[in-house]
Amino acid sequence: MQVRPTLLVADDYPENLHLFTLYLRRDYEVVTATTAEEAAERIAEGVDAALLDLNYQGGMTGLDLIQRLRADRETASVRALALTAHASPEDRARCLAAGFDGYLSKPVMKAEMLAAVEALLAGG
């Protein structure tokens, strides 16, 4: 039996978590988080890649989280994709400059998310 990659999906909207889990669960083990702090805990426990929202209710942002991950030797190499409703070219550039490996703007279609995750896991 082939081991399926584990993905973290972090978003503070339960509807988004549910939808993204439906998109991904056929091909991946999916764990979820509703805050950046909870996402950091899940990443420390071990995941193959993380899909991180940028905005959460209170606390750290996704940009704060990716900078924290990149600064920590234990989590610096975790592949991470920004998930955000902020869709301008400047938003994309800001996410990539902060340390994200990829970027998806919401609303996200299933095929688009699957292709982005495949590329993320392949290192591209």
C-alpha atoms as an extended CHARMM CRD file, in Angstrom:
* protein
*
       124  EXT
         1         1  MET       CA              0.0000000000        0.0000000000        0.0000000000  PROA      1               0.0000000000
         2         2  GLN       CA              1.3720000000        3.3650000000       -1.0350000000  PROA      2               0.0000000000
         3         3  VAL       CA              1.7070000000        6.0430000000        1.6370000000  PROA      3               0.0000000000
         4         4  ARG       CA             -0.3290000000        9.1300000000        0.7990000000  PROA      4               0.0000000000
         5         5  PRO       CA              1.2100000000       12.5600000000        1.4410000000  PROA      5               0.0000000000
         6         6  THR       CA             -0.2020000000       14.4580000000        4.4030000000  PROA      6               0.0000000000
         7         7  LEU       CA             -1.4540000000       17.9650000000        3.7270000000  PROA      7               0.0000000000
         8         8  LEU       CA             -2.3810000000       20.6120000000        6.2420000000  PROA      8               0.0000000000
         9         9  VAL       CA             -5.2250000000       22.9060000000        5.2230000000  PROA      9               0.0000000000
        10        10  ALA       CA             -5.5260000000       25.9550000000        7.4750000000  PROA      10              0.0000000000
        11        11  ASP       CA             -8.4640000000       28.3490000000        7.1320000000  PROA      11              0.0000000000
        12        12  ASP       CA            -10.6940000000       30.0340000000        9.6820000000  PROA      12              0.0000000000
        13        13  TYR       CA            -13.8890000000       29.4510000000        7.6850000000  PROA      13              0.0000000000
        14        14  PRO       CA            -15.3420000000       25.9600000000        8.3060000000  PROA      14              0.0000000000
        15        15  GLU       CA            -16.9670000000       26.0130000000        4.8640000000  PROA      15              0.0000000000
        16        16  ASN       CA            -13.5710000000       26.4690000000        3.1960000000  PROA      16              0.0000000000
        17        17  LEU       CA            -11.9920000000       23.7170000000        5.2910000000  PROA      17              0.0000000000
        18        18  HSD       CA            -14.8110000000       21.3650000000        4.3340000000  PROA      18              0.0000000000
        19        19  LEU       CA            -14.6280000000       22.2040000000        0.6260000000  PROA      19              0.0000000000
        20        20  PHE       CA            -10.8290000000       22.0030000000        0.4090000000  PROA      20              0.0000000000
        21        21  THR       CA            -10.8450000000       18.7000000000        2.3210000000  PROA      21              0.0000000000
        22        22  LEU       CA            -13.3700000000       17.3320000000       -0.1960000000  PROA      22              0.0000000000
        23        23  TYR       CA            -11.0890000000       18.4480000000       -3.0260000000  PROA      23              0.0000000000
        24        24  LEU       CA             -8.0250000000       16.7670000000       -1.5480000000  PROA      24              0.0000000000
        25        25  ARG       CA             -9.0840000000       13.7220000000        0.4640000000  PROA      25              0.0000000000
        26        26  ARG       CA             -9.1140000000       11.2810000000       -2.4540000000  PROA      26              0.0000000000
        27        27  ASP       CA             -5.3720000000       11.6470000000       -3.0430000000  PROA      27              0.0000000000
        28        28  TYR       CA             -4.0400000000       12.9390000000        0.2870000000  PROA      28              0.0000000000
        29        29  GLU       CA             -4.3150000000       12.5660000000        4.0260000000  PROA      29              0.0000000000
        30        30  VAL       CA             -5.7560000000       15.9020000000        5.1320000000  PROA      30              0.0000000000
        31        31  VAL       CA             -5.3660000000       17.5240000000        8.5370000000  PROA      31              0.0000000000
        32        32  THR       CA             -6.9070000000       20.8950000000        9.3020000000  PROA      32              0.0000000000
        33        33  ALA       CA             -6.3830000000       23.9550000000       11.4660000000  PROA      33              0.0000000000
        34        34  THR       CA             -8.4750000000       27.0760000000       12.0540000000  PROA      34              0.0000000000
        35        35  THR       CA             -5.7420000000       29.4120000000       13.3500000000  PROA      35              0.0000000000
        36        36  ALA       CA             -2.1400000000       30.1060000000       12.4190000000  PROA      36              0.0000000000
        37        37  GLU       CA             -1.0750000000       28.9420000000       15.8680000000  PROA      37              0.0000000000
        38        38  GLU       CA             -2.8780000000       25.6250000000       15.4110000000  PROA      38              0.0000000000
        39        39  ALA       CA             -1.3510000000       25.3320000000       11.9230000000  PROA      39              0.0000000000
        40        40  ALA       CA              2.1270000000       25.7860000000       13.4140000000  PROA      40              0.0000000000
        41        41  GLU       CA              1.4220000000       22.9080000000       15.8330000000  PROA      41              0.0000000000
        42        42  ARG       CA              0.2460000000       20.6150000000       13.0170000000  PROA      42              0.0000000000
        43        43  ILE       CA              3.3060000000       21.4690000000       10.9280000000  PROA      43              0.0000000000
        44        44  ALA       CA              5.6000000000       20.7070000000       13.8750000000  PROA      44              0.0000000000
        45        45  GLU       CA              3.8860000000       17.3000000000       14.1670000000  PROA      45              0.0000000000
        46        46  GLY       CA              4.8570000000       16.6070000000       10.5530000000  PROA      46              0.0000000000
        47        47  VAL       CA              3.1500000000       17.2390000000        7.2280000000  PROA      47              0.0000000000
        48        48  ASP       CA              4.3350000000       16.9740000000        3.6490000000  PROA      48              0.0000000000
        49        49  ALA       CA              2.9330000000       20.3800000000        2.6700000000  PROA      49              0.0000000000
        50        50  ALA       CA              0.7120000000       23.1370000000        4.0120000000  PROA      50              0.0000000000
        51        51  LEU       CA             -2.0200000000       25.2300000000        2.4110000000  PROA      51              0.0000000000
        52        52  LEU       CA             -2.2900000000       28.3330000000        4.5740000000  PROA      52              0.0000000000
        53        53  ASP       CA             -4.8940000000       31.0710000000        4.5800000000  PROA      53              0.0000000000
        54        54  LEU       CA             -3.4510000000       34.5340000000        5.1240000000  PROA      54              0.0000000000
        55        55  ASN       CA             -6.1150000000       35.9510000000        7.4390000000  PROA      55              0.0000000000
        56        56  TYR       CA             -7.3990000000       34.3860000000       10.6580000000  PROA      56              0.0000000000
        57        57  GLN       CA             -9.6670000000       35.7070000000       13.3920000000  PROA      57              0.0000000000
        58        58  GLY       CA             -7.1630000000       37.2960000000       15.7980000000  PROA      58              0.0000000000
        59        59  GLY       CA             -3.6230000000       36.1270000000       16.4520000000  PROA      59              0.0000000000
        60        60  MET       CA             -0.9850000000       35.4750000000       13.8230000000  PROA      60              0.0000000000
        61        61  THR       CA             -1.5260000000       35.9480000000       10.1090000000  PROA      61              0.0000000000
        62        62  GLY       CA             -0.4470000000       33.5190000000        7.4150000000  PROA      62              0.0000000000
        63        63  LEU       CA              2.4110000000       35.8780000000        6.5430000000  PROA      63              0.0000000000
        64        64  ASP       CA              3.5460000000       35.8410000000       10.1810000000  PROA      64              0.0000000000
        65        65  LEU       CA              3.3400000000       32.0570000000       10.1730000000  PROA      65              0.0000000000
        66        66  ILE       CA              5.3680000000       31.5010000000        7.0060000000  PROA      66              0.0000000000
        67        67  GLN       CA              8.1120000000       33.8070000000        8.2820000000  PROA      67              0.0000000000
        68        68  ARG       CA              8.1570000000       31.9030000000       11.5780000000  PROA      68              0.0000000000
        69        69  LEU       CA              8.3470000000       28.5730000000        9.7230000000  PROA      69              0.0000000000
        70        70  ARG       CA             11.1800000000       29.7370000000        7.4900000000  PROA      70              0.0000000000
        71        71  ALA       CA             13.1670000000       31.0400000000       10.4880000000  PROA      71              0.0000000000
        72        72  ASP       CA             13.0030000000       27.6710000000       12.3060000000  PROA      72              0.0000000000
        73        73  ARG       CA             15.4700000000       25.0100000000       11.1580000000  PROA      73              0.0000000000
        74        74  GLU       CA             12.9240000000       22.2560000000       11.9430000000  PROA      74              0.0000000000
        75        75  THR       CA             10.2050000000       23.7000000000        9.6760000000  PROA      75              0.0000000000
        76        76  ALA       CA             12.1440000000       25.8110000000        7.1690000000  PROA      76              0.0000000000
        77        77  SER       CA             11.8170000000       23.2600000000        4.3650000000  PROA      77              0.0000000000
        78        78  VAL       CA              8.0590000000       22.6120000000        4.6640000000  PROA      78              0.0000000000
        79        79  ARG       CA              6.4300000000       23.3210000000        1.3050000000  PROA      79              0.0000000000
        80        80  ALA       CA              3.6870000000       25.9340000000        1.7310000000  PROA      80              0.0000000000
        81        81  LEU       CA              1.0080000000       27.3760000000       -0.5100000000  PROA      81              0.0000000000
        82        82  ALA       CA             -0.7330000000       30.6740000000        0.2730000000  PROA      82              0.0000000000
        83        83  LEU       CA             -4.5440000000       30.5650000000        0.0470000000  PROA      83              0.0000000000
        84        84  THR       CA             -6.0850000000       34.0050000000       -0.0200000000  PROA      84              0.0000000000
        85        85  ALA       CA             -8.9240000000       36.1300000000       -1.3160000000  PROA      85              0.0000000000
        86        86  HSD       CA             -6.3370000000       38.8350000000       -2.0230000000  PROA      86              0.0000000000
        87        87  ALA       CA             -5.8520000000       38.3150000000       -5.7450000000  PROA      87              0.0000000000
        88        88  SER       CA             -3.7430000000       41.1790000000       -7.0670000000  PROA      88              0.0000000000
        89        89  PRO       CA             -0.2840000000       40.6560000000       -8.6060000000  PROA      89              0.0000000000
        90        90  GLU       CA              1.1160000000       42.6440000000       -5.6570000000  PROA      90              0.0000000000
        91        91  ASP       CA             -0.5310000000       40.2270000000       -3.1820000000  PROA      91              0.0000000000
        92        92  ARG       CA              0.9970000000       37.2620000000       -5.0120000000  PROA      92              0.0000000000
        93        93  ALA       CA              4.4390000000       38.8840000000       -5.0300000000  PROA      93              0.0000000000
        94        94  ARG       CA              4.1440000000       39.7060000000       -1.3100000000  PROA      94              0.0000000000
        95        95  CYS       CA              3.2950000000       36.0800000000       -0.4740000000  PROA      95              0.0000000000
        96        96  LEU       CA              6.1730000000       34.6770000000       -2.4950000000  PROA      96              0.0000000000
        97        97  ALA       CA              8.5880000000       37.2390000000       -1.0540000000  PROA      97              0.0000000000
        98        98  ALA       CA              7.4830000000       36.2930000000        2.4760000000  PROA      98              0.0000000000
        99        99  GLY       CA              8.4990000000       32.6750000000        1.8590000000  PROA      99              0.0000000000
       100       100  PHE       CA              5.5250000000       30.8420000000        0.3670000000  PROA      100             0.0000000000
       101       101  ASP       CA              6.3650000000       28.3290000000       -2.3710000000  PROA      101             0.0000000000
       102       102  GLY       CA              3.1370000000       28.9670000000       -4.2630000000  PROA      102             0.0000000000
       103       103  TYR       CA             -0.0380000000       31.0170000000       -4.3000000000  PROA      103             0.0000000000
       104       104  LEU       CA             -3.7320000000       30.3750000000       -4.9540000000  PROA      104             0.0000000000
       105       105  SER       CA             -6.4110000000       33.0290000000       -4.8520000000  PROA      105             0.0000000000
       106       106  LYS       CA             -9.9280000000       32.1980000000       -3.6880000000  PROA      106             0.0000000000
       107       107  PRO       CA            -12.3380000000       31.1120000000       -4.8870000000  PROA      107             0.0000000000
       108       108  VAL       CA            -10.3340000000       28.0190000000       -5.8250000000  PROA      108             0.0000000000
       109       109  MET       CA            -11.5840000000       25.3790000000       -8.2410000000  PROA      109             0.0000000000
       110       110  LYS       CA            -10.7960000000       21.7190000000       -7.5240000000  PROA      110             0.0000000000
       111       111  ALA       CA             -8.6330000000       21.1420000000      -10.6240000000  PROA      111             0.0000000000
       112       112  GLU       CA             -6.6540000000       24.3060000000       -9.8990000000  PROA      112             0.0000000000
       113       113  MET       CA             -6.0080000000       23.2530000000       -6.2940000000  PROA      113             0.0000000000
       114       114  LEU       CA             -5.0050000000       19.7160000000       -7.2440000000  PROA      114             0.0000000000
       115       115  ALA       CA             -2.5680000000       20.9930000000       -9.8790000000  PROA      115             0.0000000000
       116       116  ALA       CA             -1.0690000000       23.5040000000       -7.4230000000  PROA      116             0.0000000000
       117       117  VAL       CA             -0.6280000000       20.8350000000       -4.7290000000  PROA      117             0.0000000000
       118       118  GLU       CA              0.9660000000       18.4320000000       -7.2040000000  PROA      118             0.0000000000
       119       119  ALA       CA              3.4140000000       21.1420000000       -8.2770000000  PROA      119             0.0000000000
       120       120  LEU       CA              4.0840000000       22.0740000000       -4.6520000000  PROA      120             0.0000000000
       121       121  LEU       CA              4.9020000000       18.4940000000       -3.6970000000  PROA      121             0.0000000000
       122       122  ALA       CA              7.0850000000       18.1100000000       -6.7930000000  PROA      122             0.0000000000
       123       123  GLY       CA              9.1010000000       21.1200000000       -5.6600000000  PROA      123             0.0000000000
       124       124  GLY       CA              7.9260000000       23.5010000000       -8.3540000000  PROA      124             0.0000000000
